[in-house]
Amino acid sequence: MCGRSMGACLLGSFSKVELLEGDSGVGTVLLVTFATAPGTAGSGSSKDKFVKIDNENYVKESAVIEGGFLDLCFRKY
């Protein structure tokens, strides 16, 4: 397990997150570049779009719209 927070689990997982469009609200699109693991050929990336935001409950849902798991033929995970 990763400990007490999701942030601790994800630390070091991404090398870069770029804002492609939007203002951090619903519809915002991010380009997420994954960190390269030692001994691998390179890093992958995905475009994610925020589809639901609930600030009161600290929830942000996103959908992968390009790359990432879609490149591996996953449609749901």
Backbone bond lengths (Angstrom), bond angles and torsions (degrees), N, CA, C in turn:
res aa  C-N    CA-C-N  psi(-1)  N-CA   C-N-CA  omega(-1)  CA-C   N-CA-C  phi
1 M - - - 1.456 - - 1.516 109.54 -
2 C 1.294 115.27 162.51 1.464 120.82 -173.41 1.518 113.94 -92.44
3 G 1.287 118.68 -4.65 1.448 118.58 -178.03 1.518 111.37 106.56
4 R 1.308 115.16 -143.86 1.449 119.63 -170.71 1.521 115.17 -90.50
5 S 1.317 119.51 -19.27 1.461 118.76 -176.33 1.520 112.04 -136.74
6 M 1.321 114.37 153.41 1.458 120.13 176.23 1.522 110.27 -64.29
7 G 1.328 116.44 -33.45 1.466 120.68 178.14 1.515 111.92 -57.16
8 A 1.322 116.91 -39.29 1.459 121.21 178.65 1.523 110.35 -65.19
9 C 1.325 117.29 -35.11 1.475 121.59 179.09 1.520 111.32 -67.60
10 L 1.317 115.88 -37.79 1.462 120.68 -172.86 1.519 113.82 -90.38
11 L 1.319 118.00 -11.65 1.452 122.08 -178.11 1.522 109.93 -55.93
12 G 1.308 116.93 122.81 1.451 121.67 -179.69 1.519 114.34 88.00
13 S 1.337 118.10 -2.58 1.464 121.27 -179.29 1.516 112.67 -78.25
14 F 1.330 116.65 -26.93 1.465 121.19 -176.29 1.518 109.77 -118.54
15 S 1.322 116.43 140.42 1.455 119.11 175.65 1.520 111.13 -95.43
16 K 1.361 116.18 -24.32 1.461 119.13 -178.80 1.519 109.79 -160.73
17 V 1.331 116.01 143.83 1.459 122.49 172.52 1.522 107.03 -130.29
18 E 1.337 116.64 119.63 1.460 121.30 -177.80 1.521 110.81 -114.80
19 L 1.314 116.42 138.52 1.461 122.30 174.65 1.521 108.03 -82.99
20 L 1.339 117.07 116.80 1.461 121.00 -179.99 1.516 112.20 -93.59
21 E 1.340 116.22 -38.74 1.465 119.89 176.38 1.520 109.71 -159.36
22 G 1.317 115.17 152.48 1.453 120.42 177.47 1.515 113.14 103.23
23 D 1.329 114.42 -177.38 1.464 121.89 -175.66 1.526 111.85 -128.42
24 S 1.311 116.90 29.71 1.464 125.34 -178.16 1.514 113.13 79.59
25 G 1.331 118.34 4.32 1.454 122.19 176.10 1.523 110.80 -94.02
26 V 1.316 115.96 -173.16 1.464 121.43 176.73 1.533 108.52 -56.83
27 G 1.320 116.21 134.82 1.462 121.64 -178.54 1.516 113.53 97.30
28 T 1.323 117.66 -11.15 1.462 121.79 178.53 1.523 109.54 -64.22
29 V 1.333 116.29 138.36 1.464 122.11 179.41 1.525 109.01 -116.37
30 L 1.330 115.71 129.21 1.464 123.15 178.43 1.521 109.73 -116.87
31 L 1.323 116.08 145.47 1.458 121.82 169.81 1.522 106.36 -104.06
32 V 1.333 116.38 114.28 1.453 122.60 -177.65 1.522 108.54 -105.28
33 T 1.336 116.43 120.89 1.461 121.71 177.42 1.520 107.92 -104.92
34 F 1.331 115.92 124.29 1.455 121.63 -176.69 1.519 110.57 -80.27
35 A 1.319 116.12 147.74 1.454 121.62 177.08 1.528 109.22 -67.41
36 T 1.302 115.75 146.97 1.459 121.09 178.55 1.523 109.20 -82.71
37 A 1.300 115.35 126.15 1.470 120.16 177.15 1.526 109.14 -80.47
38 P 1.315 117.22 143.97 1.469 119.87 177.85 1.525 111.13 -54.81
39 G 1.330 115.90 133.54 1.455 120.75 177.07 1.524 114.54 84.85
40 T 1.357 117.92 7.78 1.461 120.38 178.73 1.520 110.21 -107.69
41 A 1.317 115.96 164.98 1.462 121.56 -174.22 1.522 113.92 -74.41
42 G 1.298 119.39 -25.49 1.452 120.17 -178.13 1.506 110.85 169.47
43 S 1.312 114.92 -178.65 1.461 118.86 -177.88 1.519 110.10 -98.75
44 G 1.309 115.79 152.69 1.443 122.01 174.78 1.516 109.61 -103.97
45 S 1.310 115.25 178.36 1.459 119.23 178.23 1.525 109.47 -150.59
46 S 1.319 114.86 165.55 1.458 120.19 174.89 1.521 108.91 -147.90
47 K 1.322 115.25 152.47 1.460 121.14 171.20 1.517 106.48 -101.77
48 D 1.326 115.15 125.76 1.460 121.94 -178.53 1.521 109.40 -119.12
49 K 1.331 115.85 140.60 1.460 121.71 -179.96 1.517 108.99 -120.63
50 F 1.348 116.76 128.83 1.465 120.65 176.56 1.517 109.16 -69.27
51 V 1.341 116.53 125.21 1.464 121.36 -178.61 1.529 112.69 -112.41
52 K 1.338 117.28 -18.16 1.462 120.54 178.46 1.519 108.09 -152.67
53 I 1.324 116.18 135.91 1.458 121.10 177.20 1.516 108.31 -134.37
54 D 1.328 115.56 127.65 1.459 122.50 176.85 1.528 106.48 -130.85
55 N 1.332 115.90 89.82 1.463 120.68 -176.20 1.522 112.43 -64.11
56 E 1.312 117.29 -32.48 1.465 121.01 -178.71 1.523 111.22 -62.18
57 N 1.339 116.75 -37.57 1.464 121.73 -178.94 1.532 113.07 -104.25
58 Y 1.331 116.76 10.14 1.468 122.13 177.78 1.528 112.37 57.22
59 V 1.349 116.25 47.72 1.463 121.65 -178.61 1.522 109.24 -120.48
60 K 1.333 115.90 129.83 1.459 122.39 171.29 1.513 106.34 -131.87
61 E 1.331 116.72 117.22 1.461 121.19 177.31 1.509 108.20 -102.85
62 S 1.319 114.86 139.47 1.456 119.27 177.75 1.527 109.74 -132.88
63 A 1.323 114.17 160.03 1.463 121.29 176.08 1.519 107.56 -121.38
64 V 1.330 115.80 136.11 1.462 120.15 174.36 1.522 106.61 -75.43
65 I 1.324 116.89 122.34 1.468 120.15 -178.00 1.526 112.62 -107.66
66 E 1.349 116.03 -11.33 1.467 119.77 177.94 1.524 109.04 -163.28
67 G 1.327 116.88 140.63 1.463 120.98 176.68 1.516 112.76 74.93
68 G 1.325 115.80 -157.79 1.460 121.83 177.95 1.520 112.54 53.03
69 F 1.334 116.16 -131.12 1.465 121.20 -179.18 1.524 112.60 -63.44
70 L 1.338 117.59 -26.33 1.468 119.37 178.76 1.527 110.85 -64.31
71 D 1.345 117.14 -34.49 1.468 120.56 177.04 1.515 111.90 -65.65
72 L 1.335 116.86 -21.09 1.463 121.69 179.02 1.528 111.95 -96.52
73 C 1.336 115.80 12.34 1.466 124.15 177.10 1.529 114.02 73.48
74 F 1.338 118.48 15.41 1.458 121.00 173.92 1.524 108.82 -82.38
75 R 1.316 116.77 139.15 1.464 121.76 174.07 1.523 110.31 -112.52
76 K 1.348 115.84 -25.79 1.466 122.45 176.32 1.515 107.76 -138.97
77 Y 1.310 115.66 146.84 1.473 120.29 176.21 1.498 109.27 -154.33
